[in-house]
């Protein structure tokens, strides 16, 4: 068990996803969000694609022990080649696509376990995410992210609230559920109330005029829901 899973089992977490391509802006947001108390800082896929392991290393060194660093690799193949360098660079957790074959999931789980990291299975674009998660849990996966992608949000006007029933159903199975997709600081607690253990907020924090204050508002919403 890595840091992410250990923390998520103890309390609901806020994960701030930094889906930027500017390393300077990304670092500024990461530091502000971490200083405000974000439990997890996500080095987003766009940042990794542009800057690679250097981005993970910079964020990891910047936030230190204040926050867990997750590298959103969205790995679909060549798991060892992709994941090992990013875990070595400081990522405590990495992601793999739930659409992958079981062999890829098993390989990614093995690598994460060897290196003391956690694996998050991203269920973006999976037609029946609950069924898929339960099946992959049999392979040993423990953390699953229910995820409405950015382009789907824009084109179909959907956000993660469309997944609330799935959040509730999966959480009842004992799986650690993360949820992402257009979540705002003001409604973060709604997902915790339905069983989510990790609430992922991206643009509403990294585009905010004051990322520190946006992070604090999200944490307040999560903490209020958790205390009910």
C-alpha positions in Angstrom: 0.0 0.0 0.0 1.4 3.4 -1.0 0.7 6.8 0.5 -2.3 7.6 -1.6 -4.3 4.5 -0.6 -3.3 4.8 3.0 -4.5 8.4 3.2 -7.7 7.8 1.2 -8.7 5.0 3.6 -8.3 7.3 6.6 -10.2 10.4 5.2 -11.6 11.9 2.1 -9.0 13.7 0.0 -8.8 16.7 -2.3 -6.7 16.1 -5.4 -5.7 19.1 -7.4 -5.2 18.2 -11.1 -2.8 20.6 -12.9 -3.6 20.1 -16.6 -1.4 22.9 -17.9 1.6 22.9 -20.3 3.5 25.8 -18.8 5.9 24.4 -16.2 6.1 27.8 -14.5 2.4 28.3 -14.1 2.0 24.6 -13.1 4.6 25.0 -10.3 3.0 28.1 -9.0 -0.4 26.4 -8.8 1.1 23.3 -7.3 2.8 25.2 -4.5 -0.3 27.3 -3.7 -2.6 24.3 -3.6 -0.2 22.3 -1.5 0.3 25.2 0.9 -3.5 25.5 1.2 -3.7 21.9 2.3 -4.4 19.8 -0.9 -3.8 16.2 0.0 -2.8 15.2 -3.6 -1.1 17.2 -6.4 -1.7 15.7 -9.8 0.9 16.3 -12.5 -1.6 16.3 -15.3 -1.3 14.4 -18.6 -0.6 17.5 -20.7 2.2 18.6 -18.4 3.8 15.1 -18.5 3.5 15.0 -22.3 5.3 18.3 -22.7 7.8 18.0 -19.8 8.0 14.4 -18.9 9.6 13.2 -15.7 11.2 16.6 -15.1 7.7 18.0 -14.3 7.1 15.2 -11.8 10.4 15.8 -10.2 9.9 19.5 -10.0 6.5 19.2 -8.4 7.6 16.5 -6.0 10.6 18.6 -4.8 8.4 21.7 -4.6 5.6 20.3 -2.4 7.9 18.0 -0.4 6.0 16.1 2.3 3.0 18.4 2.3 1.2 16.6 -0.5 1.2 13.2 -2.3 2.2 13.6 -6.0 0.2 11.6 -8.6 1.5 11.4 -12.2 -1.5 11.1 -14.5 0.1 9.0 -17.1 -3.1 7.4 -18.4 -0.9 4.5 -19.4 -2.3 2.1 -22.1 0.8 0.1 -23.0 4.5 -0.3 -22.2 3.7 0.1 -18.5 7.2 -0.4 -17.2 8.8 2.0 -19.7 6.2 4.7 -18.8 5.7 4.2 -15.0 9.1 3.5 -13.6 10.8 6.8 -14.5 7.9 8.8 -13.1 7.8 6.9 -9.8 11.6 7.4 -9.5 11.0 11.1 -10.2 8.8 11.3 -7.1 5.3 10.2 -8.0 3.6 8.2 -5.2 0.8 7.2 -7.6 0.3 6.7 -11.3 -2.7 6.0 -13.5 -3.6 3.4 -16.1 -6.6 3.4 -18.4 -9.4 1.1 -17.4 -10.0 0.3 -21.1 -6.7 -1.7 -21.1 -6.3 -5.4 -21.3 -6.0 -7.3 -18.0 -2.4 -8.0 -18.8 -1.6 -4.3 -18.9 -3.4 -3.7 -15.6 -1.6 -6.6 -13.9 1.8 -5.3 -15.2 1.1 -1.8 -13.9 0.0 -3.2 -10.5 3.1 -5.2 -10.3 5.4 -2.2 -11.0 3.6 0.0 -8.6 3.8 -2.6 -5.9 7.5 -3.2 -6.5 8.2 0.5 -6.2 6.0 1.3 -3.2 3.5 3.4 -5.3 -0.2 3.2 -5.8 -2.0 2.5 -9.1 -5.2 4.4 -10.0 -7.4 2.9 -12.7 -9.0 5.7 -14.7 -12.4 4.7 -16.0 -12.7 7.5 -18.6 -14.7 6.4 -21.7 -15.6 3.0 -20.1 -19.2 2.2 -20.9 -20.0 0.3 -17.8 -17.6 1.6 -15.2 -19.0 -0.2 -12.2 -18.9 -3.6 -13.8 -15.4 -2.9 -15.2 -14.1 -1.7 -11.8 -15.4 -4.8 -10.0 -13.8 -7.0 -12.6 -10.5 -5.3 -12.4 -10.6 -5.3 -8.6 -10.3 -9.1 -8.9 -6.8 -8.5 -10.3 -5.9 -6.5 -7.2 -6.7 -2.9 -8.3 -7.9 -0.9 -5.3 -8.4 2.7 -6.5 -10.7 3.6 -9.4 -11.4 7.1 -10.9 -14.8 7.8 -12.3 -14.1 10.5 -14.8 -16.0 12.7 -17.3 -13.4 14.0 -19.7 -13.0 17.7 -20.7 -14.2 17.3 -24.2 -17.3 15.4 -23.2 -18.0 18.2 -20.6 -17.8 20.8 -23.4 -19.7 19.0 -26.1 -22.4 17.3 -24.0 -22.7 19.7 -21.1 -22.0 16.9 -18.6 -19.9 16.9 -15.5 -19.1 14.4 -12.7 -22.5 14.8 -11.1 -23.7 12.5 -13.9 -21.7 9.8 -12.1 -23.1 10.2 -8.6 -25.0 6.9 -8.7 -21.9 5.1 -9.8 -19.8 6.7 -7.1 -22.3 5.5 -4.5 -22.5 2.0 -6.0 -18.8 1.5 -6.2 -18.1 2.9 -2.8 -20.4 0.4 -1.2 -18.2 -2.4 -2.6 -15.2 -1.2 -0.5 -13.4 0.2 -3.5 -11.6 3.5 -3.0 -13.4 5.8 -5.4 -12.0 8.9 -7.0 -14.2 11.2 -9.1 -13.2 13.8 -11.6 -14.8 16.0 -14.2 -15.9 19.7 -13.9 -16.1 19.6 -10.1 -16.2 23.0 -8.3 -14.9 23.8 -4.9 -18.5 24.6 -3.8 -19.9 21.1 -4.7 -16.9 18.9 -3.8 -18.6 17.7 -0.6 -21.5 16.4 -2.6 -19.3 13.6 -3.9 -17.9 12.8 -0.5 -21.5 12.5 0.8 -22.1 9.8 -1.8 -18.9 7.8 -0.9 -16.0 9.3 -2.9 -12.7 9.1 -1.1 -10.8 11.3 -3.6 -12.3 14.4 -5.2 -10.4 15.7 -8.2 -10.6 19.3 -9.1 -8.7 20.8 -12.0 -9.7 23.9 -13.9 -11.8 25.4 -11.1 -8.5 25.7 -9.1 -5.7 26.1 -11.6 -7.7 28.7 -13.6 -8.8 30.5 -10.4 -7.5 34.0 -9.7 -6.4 32.8 -6.3 -5.7 29.0 -6.4 -4.9 29.0 -2.6 -8.4 30.3 -1.7 -10.1 28.0 -4.2 -8.3 25.1 -2.7 -9.3 26.1 0.8 -13.0 26.4 -0.3 -12.8 22.9 -1.7 -11.3 21.5 1.5 -14.0 23.2 3.6 -16.7 21.6 1.4 -15.1 18.2 1.7 -14.5 18.4 5.4 -18.1 19.6 6.1 -19.5 16.6 4.2 -17.1 14.2 6.0 -18.2 15.5 9.4 -21.9 14.9 8.8 
